[in-house]
Amino acid sequence: MMDALVTADLTTGPSGERLTYDERIAEILERYPPDHPVHRTWVKAAPILRECVERTEARLRGDQPR
């Protein structure tokens, strides 16, 4: 369930448009300067969140998630 929620959030832009994970993370990081706590948190969390998105996308393709 958590993977699906993370994927929904991190593949949808602020206006509801479909984005890739990389586009969404870039969009978030552009809004905050590198020294901002939000920016630093997203940088640290990005690899873990990417795994959530990859597992969800694998499930949608019918692959066995890692």
N, C-alpha and C positions, 0 to 999 in steps of 0.2 A: 504494500500500500504506500509506504513512504517513497519508494522509487517512483511510483506513478505520480505522486504529488510533486516531487522535485522536478520530474520531467515536464509536467504541465507548467510549472512556474518558469523553468529555465529554457523553454522552447517557445515562449510567448512573450512578445514585447509589451511595452507599456500601453500601447493602443490596441492590443489584441492581435497584432500581426504575428504570423508564424516566423520564428527565427531558429537558426541552428543554435546549439549549445554555445559554440564559440562566439557567435554574433551577440547572444544574450549576455554572456559574461563581459564581452567588450563594451556593450552598451552600459552595463552597470558600472564598470570601472571608469568609463568616460565621465560619469556624473560626479565622481568624487576624486579629489586630489590624492596622490599616492600617500600622503601623510595622514589622511583621514582614517579613523577606525573602521568605517564601513569598507573602504577600499582594501585595507590590510586584511580584514576578516574574509572578504570574498577571495582574495588571492590565496589565503591559506586553505579555505574550504573548497576551492575550485576542483582540485584533483578528486576529492571524495565525491563531490556532486556529479562530476563527469561519469564516475562509475555508476551512479544511480541511473543517469540518463542512458548509458550504454546497456545496462541490464534491461531497462524498460524497452529500448529499441530492439534488443535481441528477442525478448518475449513477443513483441509485436510481429517479428519476422518468423516466429515459431522456432527459433534457435534455443538451445539450452543456455541460460545465463551463466556467467562465471561466478 
